[in-house]
Structures are given as C-alpha cells and as structure tokens.
Amino acid sequence: MILVTTATGQVGSAVVRALSQRGQACRALVRNADQAFDLPHVETVQGDFRDGASLDAAMAGVSRVYLACRPLPIQPELEGHVITAASRNGVGHVVKLSAYDAHDANPSDFRRWNGIAERRLMESGLAWTMLRPTAFHQSVDAAAIAARGELLSPQGDAASPFIDARDIADVAAAALTGEGHKGRIYDLTGPEALTQPQVAALVVEVFGRPVTCRAVSDDEALDGLIAGGMDVGFARSMIAHYQAYRARPVSLISGWVSILAGRKPRSLRAYIEECRTAGR
Ligand SMILES: NC(=O)c1ccc[n+]([C@@H]2O[C@H](COP(=O)([O-])OP(=O)(O)OC[C@H]3O[C@@H](n4cnc5c(N)ncnc54)[C@H](OP(=O)(O)O)[C@@H]3O)[C@@H](O)[C@H]2O)c1
C-alpha cells in the first residue's frame, strides 16, 4: 500500500490518478472528508500532518509514502511529523516532492524550506528519493495574463525550464512503484527554458491577444502581488524566489521525465493551449 499525502495538491492529486491508472493500491490522505476520491484502487483517509494519531492510522500497512507540503515557514516541521510517523510505522521508502536547488541555506524560502525538510528525511534512517522540479506550468495563469494584456516580470533575463505537475506525478509514481530509486535525487524540468518575455509571447500566440512583458523592480512586483490579494509573507517569499532565479539562472534541462515516465515532458505551449480550450 502506498500513502499519498497532499492528495488535494497540484502534484499529489496527479500522483493519486497516476497510481490508480497503474492499478496500484493507494491511500489518499485528505484533510477534509468531502474531498474523497472515487477512483479504482484508491481509498481515502482523513488526516492532518499536525495530528500524529491520524498519521498512524493512515500509515497502517503502508510500505511507501509520497510526501509533499504546501510552501509554508512551518513546512519542515509539518513534513517532519510525517517523517517521524513513517519511522514509527515501519514505512520502507519516502518519495519527497522538493524543489530545484533545495538546500538548507538557500536564500529562496521555498527552496530552503524544502532543503531543511530534505535533510530531516535524509537523517531519519528511512530510504528516500528526492524530486526537485523547477516552476510548474500550473503556476502560469495564462488566462489572467491574456485578460490583463500585461505580464509583470521581476525575473530579469533569467529563464526557467517550466515543468508540468502531471509529469512530476508520473515520475513520483515510477519512483513509488519501481526499484532502484532509493537514495536518488532527480532534478526535474520541462523540455525548454523560457524567459518571461517568451512566456508572454506564447500567451499571445495561443490566445491571440496582445500581451506585453514589462520588467519591474522587486518593490513594484511586491506591491503588485499584495494588491492582487497575495499574503504579504508569501509575496516576500516570491520576490526572494525571483532574486534566486536572477542570481542563479536555471539553464539545465534534465532528461528524467523521459527516462522515468517513458515519454517526453509536456511543453508550456501545450499547457497554455489546454488552458485556452478549457476556458481557464
Ligand atoms: N508551484 C511551483 O511552481 C513549485 C515548483 C517547485 C517546487 N514546488 C514545491 O511543491 C510543493 C507543493 O506541492 P503542490 O504544489 O503539489 O501542493 P499544493 O497544490 O500547494 O497543495 C498543498 C497541499 O498541502 C496540504 N496540506 C497543507 N497543510 C497540511 C496539513 N497540515 N496536513 C495535511 N496536508 C496539508 C493541502 O491540503 P488542503 O487541500 O486540505 O489545504 C494540499 O493538499 C512545495 O514544497 C513547493 O515548494 C512548487
């Protein structure tokens, strides 16, 4: 039995679907019972990372765990609860969703929180696999960019090899069901690195609407994120993340999706086309 945490999350929900399609029995951990899955081979269990008893119940008979968490300052602590519960319950292998360049001194909060959680897992004595993706396709709100006609970019010339959350999930499913993945760190990217002006150009081509990409300062970007309703702390973390991209642009294109999922990674253009077709 495989336990999938964050089963309502962008990647976790796709991991549940990927395991179901493989005919692999899995248990989806959700916080709200209304979010139960109705898929073959999938059972749903209610639990919370802060509730050790719920984790113990969820891990009964579980040999492998998919671990992720919402990006939060307490992410390492929350993931630590799952790691401790996995050790307590005799889990054999944890596959963790992390982030590109995760380490415990990274100036990007998102990468650092994952780096600290990675270290906890590495030091737990459990067998582990780390999945380190770059930015998700799903973080590009193409319809909103097309509607606004403007993409504000504090990222300078730095490119990002966007990856689709479903491709990460297929790699996770391969690592959770196959052998030879213990102690491996997989850097995961899509097929090409794109700058923000190139992202804007894709939105123009697919939506057929004019979009300009305007370079903005960190302060203007921060104000824009907060004005758009983002939590102030999260907005500051976003700015630190853009700064990390500027300081160390990600030029690497990895082949792991092709190797582990057995097919080419989806392109950002294909994702934006899906968004247009789906009206989102
Ligand atoms: N977005 C990107 O571009 C990107 C790029 C690279 C790496 N990452 C990493 O990906 C990870 C996030 O994965 P994701 O995007 O798949 O997740 P997500 O869509 O942000 O969803 C967060 C999940 O965490 C669950 N959760 C939050 N608090 C919990 C708790 N106390 N107990 C149990 N579950 C809890 C949420 O459950 P509810 O539905 O109940 O709230 C939800 O399922 C982060 O580590 C992030 O750094 C993201």
The ligand as an SDF file (V2000), in Angstrom:
LIG
                    3D

 48 52  0  0  0  0  0  0  0  0999 V2000
    4.4620   25.6740   -7.6150 N   0  0  0  0  0  0  0  0  0  0  0  0
    5.6590   25.5540   -8.1320 C   0  0  0  0  0  0  0  0  0  0  0  0
    5.9580   26.1340   -9.1930 O   0  0  0  0  0  0  0  0  0  0  0  0
    6.6830   24.6710   -7.4380 C   0  0  0  0  0  0  0  0  0  0  0  0
    7.9240   24.4720   -8.0590 C   0  0  0  0  0  0  0  0  0  0  0  0
    8.8680   23.6360   -7.4490 C   0  0  0  0  0  0  0  0  0  0  0  0
    8.5590   23.0280   -6.2220 C   0  0  0  0  0  0  0  0  0  0  0  0
    7.3400   23.2680   -5.6420 N   0  0  0  0  0  0  0  0  0  0  0  0
    7.0630   22.6450   -4.3200 C   0  0  0  0  0  0  0  0  0  0  0  0
    5.9000   21.8300   -4.3840 O   0  0  0  0  0  0  0  0  0  0  0  0
    5.3890   21.7040   -3.0490 C   0  0  0  0  0  0  0  0  0  0  0  0
    3.8860   21.9040   -3.0610 C   0  0  0  0  0  0  0  0  0  0  0  0
    3.3130   20.8410   -3.8010 O   0  0  0  0  0  0  0  0  0  0  0  0
    1.9250   21.0390   -4.5600 P   0  0  0  0  0  0  0  0  0  0  0  0
    2.0010   22.2700   -5.4040 O   0  0  0  0  0  0  0  0  0  0  0  0
    1.5770   19.7530   -5.1950 O   0  0  0  0  0  0  0  0  0  0  0  0
    0.9320   21.3220   -3.3340 O   0  0  0  0  0  0  0  0  0  0  0  0
   -0.2370   22.4030   -3.2830 P   0  0  0  0  0  0  0  0  0  0  0  0
   -1.0480   22.3520   -4.5390 O   0  0  0  0  0  0  0  0  0  0  0  0
    0.3550   23.6910   -2.8040 O   0  0  0  0  0  0  0  0  0  0  0  0
   -1.1520   21.8200   -2.1370 O   0  0  0  0  0  0  0  0  0  0  0  0
   -0.7570   21.8470   -0.7840 C   0  0  0  0  0  0  0  0  0  0  0  0
   -1.2450   20.5710   -0.1500 C   0  0  0  0  0  0  0  0  0  0  0  0
   -0.7820   20.5210    1.2090 O   0  0  0  0  0  0  0  0  0  0  0  0
   -1.8730   20.0880    2.0090 C   0  0  0  0  0  0  0  0  0  0  0  0
   -1.6590   20.4960    3.3810 N   0  0  0  0  0  0  0  0  0  0  0  0
   -1.3910   21.7370    3.8390 C   0  0  0  0  0  0  0  0  0  0  0  0
   -1.2770   21.7120    5.1830 N   0  0  0  0  0  0  0  0  0  0  0  0
   -1.4750   20.4140    5.5790 C   0  0  0  0  0  0  0  0  0  0  0  0
   -1.5180   19.7580    6.8280 C   0  0  0  0  0  0  0  0  0  0  0  0
   -1.3220   20.4200    7.9940 N   0  0  0  0  0  0  0  0  0  0  0  0
   -1.7870   18.4260    6.8640 N   0  0  0  0  0  0  0  0  0  0  0  0
   -2.0060   17.7420    5.7140 C   0  0  0  0  0  0  0  0  0  0  0  0
   -1.9710   18.3140    4.4770 N   0  0  0  0  0  0  0  0  0  0  0  0
   -1.7240   19.6480    4.4200 C   0  0  0  0  0  0  0  0  0  0  0  0
   -3.0710   20.7780    1.3640 C   0  0  0  0  0  0  0  0  0  0  0  0
   -4.2750   20.2290    1.8140 O   0  0  0  0  0  0  0  0  0  0  0  0
   -5.6640   21.0950    1.7480 P   0  0  0  0  0  0  0  0  0  0  0  0
   -6.2010   20.9230    0.3470 O   0  0  0  0  0  0  0  0  0  0  0  0
   -6.5280   20.4700    2.7810 O   0  0  0  0  0  0  0  0  0  0  0  0
   -5.2980   22.5250    2.0590 O   0  0  0  0  0  0  0  0  0  0  0  0
   -2.7850   20.4780   -0.1200 C   0  0  0  0  0  0  0  0  0  0  0  0
   -3.1460   19.1820   -0.4650 O   0  0  0  0  0  0  0  0  0  0  0  0
    6.1220   22.7390   -2.1930 C   0  0  0  0  0  0  0  0  0  0  0  0
    7.1300   22.1050   -1.4490 O   0  0  0  0  0  0  0  0  0  0  0  0
    6.7530   23.6570   -3.2390 C   0  0  0  0  0  0  0  0  0  0  0  0
    7.9150   24.3050   -2.7580 O   0  0  0  0  0  0  0  0  0  0  0  0
    6.4010   24.0520   -6.2160 C   0  0  0  0  0  0  0  0  0  0  0  0
  1  2  1  0
  2  3  2  0
  2  4  1  0
  4  5  1  0
  4 48  2  0
  5  6  2  0
  6  7  1  0
  7  8  2  0
  8  9  1  0
  8 48  1  0
  9 10  1  0
  9 46  1  0
 10 11  1  0
 11 12  1  0
 11 44  1  0
 12 13  1  0
 13 14  1  0
 14 15  2  0
 14 16  1  0
 14 17  1  0
 17 18  1  0
 18 19  2  0
 18 20  1  0
 18 21  1  0
 21 22  1  0
 22 23  1  0
 23 24  1  0
 23 42  1  0
 24 25  1  0
 25 26  1  0
 25 36  1  0
 26 27  1  0
 26 35  1  0
 27 28  2  0
 28 29  1  0
 29 30  1  0
 29 35  2  0
 30 31  1  0
 30 32  2  0
 32 33  1  0
 33 34  2  0
 34 35  1  0
 36 37  1  0
 36 42  1  0
 37 38  1  0
 38 39  2  0
 38 40  1  0
 38 41  1  0
 42 43  1  0
 44 45  1  0
 44 46  1  0
 46 47  1  0
M  CHG  2   8   1  16  -1
M  END
$$$$
